[in-house]
Amino acid sequence: MREFHKRSLVKAISWRVVATLTTMAVVYLFTRRLTLAVEIGAVEVVAKLLFYYGHERIWNWISWGKLRHPLDQLAVSRELEPEHLDEIKTRLEELGYL
């Protein structure tokens, strides 16, 4: 299963919020300088957001460790008939997906 770029971007942003707050807290604990903590956090968030997004997209190309859906190679070129849907459901149940 592949991810859309939008999903990777949202994941990267949510992680960056958590990670940047952590970085800012550590800088503040060591220096007791709030301004420095915020400045380092601002630079860090942009740099690491870009690197994380690229890292995530590269890993999306790597198939190792991903489970393939049993129907991902099925070419569907028209609307499925009810009996086909039943057949697909039965096959997915047999494989333990449902």
C-alpha positions, 0 to 999 in steps of 0.5 A: 500500500502506498501513501499519498504525499499529503499523508507523508506531509501531515505526518512530518508536520505533526512529528516536527511539532513534538520534536521541536518542542522537545529540542526547545525544552532541552536547549532551555534546560541547558542554557536557561535562555528562552530566546535562544531556545526559540531561535534554535527551534525555529531553525531546527523545525524547517531543516528537519521537516524537509529531511523527514519528508524526504526520508519518508518518501524514500522509505515509501519506495522500499517494499521491504517490510510492507504487506501486499494486499492480495488484490493489488494486482487485480486490474479492474476496468469496469464496475464490479457486479455483485457476484464479483464483490461476493467472490472478492469478500470470500477470498479476503476472508479466506486470507484472513483480511476480513 
